[in-house]
Amino acid sequence: MNRNFQPAATARADAAAESATAGEPAAPRGPGWREASIPATGREPTTVLAGERSPPGGAPSPAREPAVEELAPPSLPGEKRPAPAPQRVEKVSVRLAPRAIVTVLDEGRGFKDARGVGFDPVRREVYVCDTGHGLIAVLDPAGELVTTLGYGARLKEPTGVAVDRDGRIFVIEGAPRRLTILDFRGDREGPFPYRGLEASPAPEVTAVATDADGRIYIADRARGEVLVFGPDLALERRFGKRNPDAPKGDLDSVVAIAPGGRRTYVMNATGTSIRAYDAGGRYQYGFGQHEVGPGNFSLPIGLAVDGDGRLIAADMIRQQVTVFEADGKVLGGCGGLGSRPGEVAFPSGIACDGNGRVFVLERTGARLQILEREEVRTVVAAAAPSSALAQAEGSRAEDDRERVRASLQSVLGAMEREEGGAGRASDGTPRGTEDAQRRGGARR
């Protein structure tokens, strides 16, 4: 079949060119004849036909209908269409690279049963709960010891710490867990007042955090809710109870709270591990189940938000630190049980400085590991879009149908020819009957 053809646009362009160049030699028009754009001085570029002469004075001739229009020839039955070219996309992953390890504090003292770490973004200091010694170590982002708090406060097994913009230090201590306020020197100011909260039941605090506006977020196991207090320590809002008629909310095993601007992320030890709430305390979505596979958890223990809004979470049983996008997509991380840099031994808390540094506290490892986030960008071939895949599959199915039709037609044609001329034996009986008789005699 001849697949070369001349569209109507070609004939119209030929007629226009002949009328414009009457009396002059026709410009050669071969396969290289194409549309060209020639700029005119002081005027917008005007479209002319390649090989066409301009009028005297250099002014281009008026725009004419484009020349040959390249049209894709129609597909022939059974013709294989080329597969769409694979697209290439940039894939971003995150690696947590070790930068420093802190094991010894003042006077050669190391961590003892350390369970809680926080970061003060105003003074840019790391606060570590040295639970076994009843102290709080304050370090700079490089891991150098600044001071140790709690000698005079006589803290009882501190397990959580947060610092607000005014320098007040909120410490979870004792059993049952209560919240105590220390001043910037580490002296005890007293218990948290819980202004505006009903007196009963007594709060049982499992996690504490602060945001840039001076709010304090407190996870209360007794109520199964997260309580949000303003800088004046008065209750502003609470969330976590989906059923208002229920005796308590759904957040009765919170291990970490991570305010992240428009959303607040809560890590729960049971059920969905990471849950996102909007500024009004309404549940948005959650991810991370107690199942096998990446992005899930066995015993979630720590959560923080970095400067780019990504979530960094720790799992005590899986010995992993994982970096997530805000929607739950896994980007990378580090871990594995061990004492080498990048490995962890039962992490018990995590914090970020907002500039790429991640602080991981290890309860069994008795150390604070300082990691730095590094992005790794690779270009990979992307899967074809669903529409392209469907089109390719449809083309293959149509090709298969055409081949089946051709095969059937060939078989039917052969059968017709056989029935018309060679379908009977010399004595007029059908050839199939003669063959059957012959086979039957052979069996006998």
C-alpha positions in Angstrom: 0.0 0.0 0.0 1.4 3.4 -0.9 1.5 5.5 2.2 2.7 8.8 0.5 -0.1 11.2 0.0 -0.6 15.0 -0.6 -2.9 16.7 1.9 -5.2 19.5 0.7 -3.0 22.1 2.4 -0.3 21.3 -0.2 -2.5 21.9 -3.2 -3.7 25.3 -1.8 -0.1 26.4 -1.1 0.9 25.4 -4.7 -1.9 27.5 -6.2 -1.0 30.5 -4.0 2.7 30.3 -4.9 1.9 30.1 -8.7 -0.4 33.2 -8.6 2.2 35.2 -6.7 5.1 34.4 -8.9 3.4 34.5 -12.3 6.0 35.2 -15.1 8.9 34.2 -13.0 10.8 30.9 -12.8 9.2 28.7 -10.3 11.2 28.0 -7.2 12.3 24.4 -6.8 10.0 22.5 -4.5 11.4 19.3 -3.3 11.4 17.5 -0.1 13.2 20.4 1.6 10.4 22.9 0.8 9.3 24.1 4.2 7.8 27.1 6.0 10.2 29.8 7.0 10.0 33.0 9.1 12.0 36.0 7.8 12.1 39.1 10.1 11.5 42.5 8.5 13.2 45.7 9.7 10.9 47.6 12.1 8.1 45.1 11.6 6.9 41.9 13.1 8.3 38.8 11.4 6.1 37.8 8.4 5.6 34.3 7.2 6.7 33.7 3.6 7.3 30.5 1.6 10.9 29.3 1.4 12.2 29.9 -2.1 9.8 32.7 -2.7 11.2 36.1 -3.7 10.4 39.2 -1.7 9.1 42.4 -3.5 11.6 45.2 -4.4 12.8 47.2 -1.4 13.3 44.3 0.8 9.7 44.3 2.2 8.4 40.8 2.6 5.3 39.6 0.8 2.1 39.3 2.8 1.7 36.2 4.9 0.5 33.2 3.0 -1.0 29.9 4.0 1.7 27.6 5.4 3.3 25.2 3.0 3.4 21.4 3.4 1.8 20.3 6.6 3.4 17.2 8.0 0.6 14.8 8.9 1.0 11.5 10.6 0.0 8.7 8.2 -2.9 6.5 9.3 -1.9 3.3 11.0 -2.3 0.1 9.0 -4.1 -3.0 10.4 -1.6 -5.1 12.4 1.1 -2.4 12.3 3.1 -2.3 15.6 3.1 1.2 17.1 6.2 2.3 18.9 6.0 2.3 22.7 6.0 5.7 24.3 9.4 7.0 25.3 10.0 6.5 29.0 9.9 9.7 31.0 12.7 10.4 33.5 12.0 12.0 36.8 14.1 13.1 39.7 13.8 11.0 42.9 14.7 12.6 46.2 15.8 10.5 49.2 17.2 11.5 52.5 20.2 10.1 54.4 21.0 10.9 58.0 24.8 11.2 58.2 26.5 10.9 61.7 28.3 14.1 62.8 29.0 13.6 66.5 28.3 11.3 69.4 28.0 12.4 73.0 28.6 9.8 75.7 30.3 11.8 78.5 29.0 14.9 80.3 30.5 16.8 83.2 33.0 15.1 85.6 33.2 12.0 83.4 29.5 11.2 84.1 27.7 9.5 81.3 24.0 9.1 80.6 22.0 6.8 82.7 18.6 5.5 81.4 18.2 8.7 79.3 14.6 9.1 78.1 13.7 12.5 76.6 15.3 15.2 74.4 14.1 18.7 73.3 15.5 21.7 71.4 15.3 25.3 72.3 15.1 27.2 68.9 15.5 30.6 70.5 18.8 29.9 72.3 19.6 27.0 70.0 20.4 24.5 72.7 19.7 20.8 73.2 18.1 19.6 76.4 18.6 16.0 77.4 16.8 14.2 80.2 19.4 12.2 82.1 16.7 10.2 83.8 18.8 7.9 86.0 20.7 10.8 87.5 17.7 13.1 87.8 19.4 15.9 85.8 19.0 17.7 82.5 22.1 18.3 80.4 22.1 21.3 78.1 24.4 21.1 75.0 25.0 23.3 72.0 24.1 21.9 68.5 27.7 20.5 68.1 27.3 18.4 71.3 29.4 20.5 73.6 28.1 20.6 77.2 26.8 24.1 78.2 25.4 23.4 81.7 23.6 20.8 83.8 20.3 21.6 85.4 18.4 20.0 88.2 20.9 19.7 91.1 18.9 22.0 93.2 15.5 21.1 91.8 15.8 17.5 92.8 14.0 16.2 89.7 12.6 12.7 90.0 13.3 10.6 86.9 12.7 13.3 84.2 11.4 11.7 81.0 10.4 14.7 78.8 11.4 18.3 78.4 10.4 21.3 76.3 11.4 25.0 76.4 9.2 28.0 75.4 10.2 31.3 73.9 10.6 32.9 77.3 13.1 30.3 78.5 10.7 28.5 80.8 11.5 24.8 81.0 8.7 22.2 81.2 9.8 18.8 82.6 7.8 15.6 82.9 8.8 13.8 86.1 7.6 11.6 88.9 5.0 8.8 89.0 2.3 9.3 88.0 3.8 11.7 85.5 3.3 15.3 86.3 4.6 18.5 84.7 7.0 20.8 86.5 8.2 24.3 85.5 11.8 25.3 85.9 13.2 28.8 85.3 16.0 29.4 82.8 18.6 28.7 85.6 17.0 25.3 86.3 15.4 26.3 89.6 12.0 24.9 90.4 9.1 27.3 89.9 6.3 24.8 90.7 3.8 22.5 89.1 2.0 23.5 85.9 -1.2 25.3 86.9 -3.5 24.0 84.2 -5.6 27.2 84.2 -9.1 26.7 82.8 -9.0 22.9 83.0 -11.4 20.9 85.2 -9.9 19.7 88.4 -10.7 16.0 87.9 -9.2 13.8 86.8 -5.6 14.8 87.6 -3.6 15.1 84.4 -1.2 12.3 83.7 1.4 13.8 81.3 3.1 11.5 78.7 4.5 14.2 76.3 5.1 17.9 76.1 6.1 20.3 73.4 6.1 24.1 72.6 5.6 26.1 69.4 7.0 29.3 68.1 4.0 31.3 69.5 4.7 30.2 73.0 1.9 27.6 73.3 2.4 24.5 75.4 1.1 21.2 74.1 0.5 18.5 76.8 -0.6 14.9 76.2 -2.9 13.9 79.0 -3.4 10.1 79.3 -6.1 10.5 81.9 -8.3 12.3 79.4 -7.0 10.8 76.2 -6.5 14.2 74.7 -3.9 16.8 73.8 -4.3 20.0 75.8 -3.1 23.3 74.3 -2.2 26.2 76.7 -1.3 29.7 75.8 1.8 31.6 77.1 -0.3 32.6 80.1 -0.7 28.9 80.9 -4.5 29.1 80.4 -6.3 26.4 78.3 -6.9 27.5 74.7 -8.2 24.3 73.1 -8.0 20.5 73.3 -8.3 17.8 70.7 -8.2 14.0 70.4 -11.8 13.1 71.4 -13.8 12.3 68.2 -16.9 11.2 70.1 -18.0 13.9 72.5 -20.0 11.4 74.5 -17.1 9.1 75.1 -15.6 9.2 78.6 -12.1 9.9 77.2 -10.4 10.6 73.9 -8.5 8.4 71.5 -5.0 9.8 72.4 -4.4 7.7 75.6 -0.9 6.5 74.7 0.8 9.6 73.2 4.6 9.4 73.2 5.5 12.6 71.3 3.9 15.8 70.0 5.4 17.8 67.1 3.9 21.2 66.3 4.5 22.0 62.6 2.9 25.3 61.8 -0.4 24.7 60.1 -0.6 21.1 61.5 0.2 19.4 64.8 1.5 15.8 64.6 0.9 13.4 67.4 2.7 10.1 67.8 0.6 7.4 69.5 1.9 4.1 70.7 -1.2 2.2 69.7 -3.4 2.3 66.6 -2.3 4.7 63.8 1.2 5.8 64.9 1.3 9.4 63.4 -1.8 11.5 63.3 -2.1 15.0 61.8 -4.5 17.7 63.2 -5.2 21.1 61.8 -4.9 24.4 63.7 -8.4 24.0 65.1 -7.6 20.5 66.4 -9.6 18.6 63.7 -8.2 15.3 62.6 -6.8 15.4 59.1 -5.1 12.0 58.3 -2.8 9.5 59.8 -0.2 6.9 58.7 2.1 4.3 60.1 0.5 1.0 61.3 1.7 -1.7 63.5 2.5 -4.0 60.5 5.6 -5.1 58.6 6.9 -3.0 55.8 8.5 0.4 55.4 6.7 3.3 57.0 5.2 1.2 59.7 6.1 0.9 63.4 6.5 -1.6 66.2 7.1 0.7 69.1 7.0 4.4 68.0 8.9 6.5 70.5 9.9 9.9 69.1 8.8 12.5 66.5 10.0 15.8 65.3 9.4 18.2 62.4 12.4 19.7 60.6 12.8 23.1 58.9 11.3 21.8 55.6 8.2 20.3 57.2 9.3 16.7 57.0 8.8 14.3 59.9 11.5 12.4 61.6 10.4 9.4 63.7 12.1 6.8 65.8 11.1 3.2 66.5 12.5 1.6 69.7 11.9 -2.0 68.6 12.9 -1.7 64.9 16.0 0.3 65.8 15.2 2.8 63.1 15.1 6.5 62.5 12.9 7.3 59.4 12.3 10.5 57.5 8.8 11.1 56.1 7.2 13.6 53.9 4.3 15.3 55.6 1.9 12.9 53.8 3.6 9.8 55.0 5.9 9.0 52.1 9.2 7.4 53.3 12.3 9.3 52.1 15.0 7.5 54.0 16.8 7.5 57.3 19.2 5.4 59.2 19.4 2.7 61.9 20.0 -0.9 62.7 20.9 -2.2 66.2 24.5 -1.4 67.1 26.9 1.1 68.5 28.6 2.3 65.3 27.8 5.8 63.9 24.5 5.8 62.3 23.3 2.7 64.2 21.0 3.0 67.2 20.4 1.0 70.4 16.8 1.5 71.6 16.2 5.1 70.8 14.1 7.0 73.4 13.7 10.5 72.0 14.3 12.7 69.0 14.6 16.4 68.2 15.5 18.7 65.3 17.2 22.1 65.2 15.4 23.3 62.0 18.6 23.6 60.1 19.2 19.9 59.1 20.5 18.5 62.4 18.8 15.6 64.1 19.4 14.6 67.7 18.7 11.0 68.6 18.8 9.9 72.3 19.5 6.2 72.9 18.4 4.6 76.1 20.4 1.4 76.0 23.2 3.0 74.0 23.6 5.7 76.7 24.5 8.3 74.2 23.2 11.3 72.2 23.9 10.9 68.5 23.9 14.0 66.3 23.0 13.4 62.7 22.8 15.7 59.7 20.2 15.4 57.0 21.5 15.0 53.4 19.4 14.9 50.3 20.3 12.5 47.6 18.8 13.2 44.1 18.8 10.6 41.4 17.2 10.6 38.0 15.2 7.4 37.2 12.9 6.3 34.5 9.3 6.9 35.4 6.5 4.5 34.6 4.3 5.6 31.7 1.2 7.5 32.7 -1.9 5.4 33.1 -3.4 6.9 29.9 -0.4 6.1 27.9 -0.4 2.6 29.3 -4.0 2.1 28.5 -3.4 3.4 24.9 -0.5 1.0 24.5 -2.4 -1.9 25.8 -5.4 -1.0 23.6 -3.0 -0.9 20.6 -1.6 -4.3 21.4 -5.1 -5.8 21.9 -6.2 -4.4 18.5 -3.1 -5.9 16.8 -3.9 -9.3 18.4 -7.5 -9.1 17.2 -6.3 -8.3 13.6 -3.9 -11.3 13.7 -6.7 -13.6 14.9 -9.0 -12.3 12.1 -6.4 -12.9 9.5 -5.7 -16.4 10.7 -9.4 -17.2 10.8 -9.9 -15.9 7.3 -7.0 -18.0 6.1 -8.3 -21.1 7.6 -11.9 -20.5 6.3 -10.5 -19.8 2.8 -8.6 -23.1 2.9 -11.6 -25.0 4.0 -13.8 -23.5 1.3 -11.2 -24.4 -1.4 -11.0 -27.9 0.0 -14.8 -28.3 -0.1 -15.1 -26.8 -3.6 -12.5 -28.9 -5.5 -10.9 -31.5 -3.4 -13.6 -32.2 -0.9 -14.8 -35.5 -2.5 -13.2 -38.8 -3.4 -13.1 -40.2 -6.9 -16.3 -42.3 -6.3 -18.2 -39.1 -5.1 -18.2 -39.9 -1.4 -16.9 -37.3 0.9 -13.2 -37.5 1.5 -13.7 -37.5 5.2 -15.9 -40.7 5.0 -13.3 -42.5 2.9 -10.6 -41.5 5.3 -12.7 -42.7 8.2 -13.4 -46.1 6.5 -9.6 -46.5 5.8 -8.8 -45.8 9.5 -11.5 -48.3 10.6 -10.1 -51.0 8.3 -6.7 -50.4 9.7 -8.0 -50.9 13.3 -9.6 -54.2 12.3 
